[in-house]
Amino acid sequence: MERYTLPYRDERGFCNIFLSAIGGDGANTAAKMLFLIAVEEMGLDGAYDAKYGSEKTGTPTDVSVRLCECGTKIRESGPTNRPHILCVFHDDLIEVLELYRGLHENPTVIVNTTKPPSEVRRMLRLPEGTICTLDASGIADRAKSRINIPMLAALCRVLKFPEDVVKRKIAGQWPRSAEANLAAFDLVAAATGTQRVERDPFLDYLPPVSPRGQIGYLNMLNGGAIDATTHSTYGRRNQVAGRGFVPEFDPEACNGCAICLTVCSDPGGLVWLKGKVAGLDRAFCKGCMRCVEVCPETKKGRALRRPDQARHGERSSALETDRAVSRSAGENGMSPEMLAERLPRSGGA
């Protein structure tokens, strides 16, 4: 094999790759495979950083891969906020996560979308660079694979990794799903639209978003306490992740066991009033369905169900939720209207 050369390098010799996805998309798995191929097959070195775990299911997550030539000094392994290659698993993440910020000059952007490259450029505010668009969701559905395989294939094409090497590693890593994964891989070449966009003098590269919050060691409260009036779930929205997919809640079937609260990966999605769940905060619930998995069966059924599996339709959940809100909103420091607007109606979406 000929000596491989990275398509991009920063001042430290790294090609920075950033994958933005939703927990459960398999971005971490795809990035690990990419890193494995780079190190074991292409003779590269680098660093890897990922946000992953069951608690990330349904929420925005990201993976950073930094590739370099062997012998390059690696001084850090954290996330990158200056990518040369940006890989976006859902086009609606671009705006809400400000993925157009921090891009290196003349980057390559890969987006899972049905929109044309010209529309993606507008969303990215991209001064210049290369845009690769593909319907990775559709490809995965047709091939009976997962969205991460088409996105991995697109990344490997941009990096110019040998196709035979990549396919061999994919088949060896997941032998039971090799046929479906390789079918998805093969569909990417014909389904990817690539457009080189020339410099627009009216657009500028925007600085990256700072990863640090407003509170630090210089201005934190005594004892490291958190100001609950400022840092609370109220006003925070997770809908970018859950996409409106909120469990169906039947208050008549709820026995107040509170098992759902013990598994909630981002507490705040379940509204607790007078010792029982009164509903779900539709602005905060991210739709991971962990509460649905542990909700016990009672004589009246299960209180929490996936929307597509709910047996009771609209029933009286909205009415019972209104009653609970009216009785107890004052105890939570909110008006009934303020709390009610955050609770789901029939279907919870």
Protein Blocks (a to p, Z undefined) as FASTA:
>chain_A
ZZdddfbdcfkopacddddddehjlmmmmmmmmmmmmmmmnopacdddddedjklgopac
ddddddddehiacfbfcdcfbdfbdcdfbfklmmmnopmgoiaehiacddddfbdfklmm
mmnopabdcdddddfklmmmmnopafklmmmmmmmmmnopafklmmmmmmmmmmmlmmmm
mmmmmmmmmmpccddddddfkbccdddddfbdfbdfklpcehhiacfklmccehpacklm
nnopacdddfklpgolommmmmombghjacceehiafbdcfklogolommmmmmccdfko
pfbdcfklcfnlnmlmlmmmmmmmmmmmmmnopafklmmmmpccehjZZ
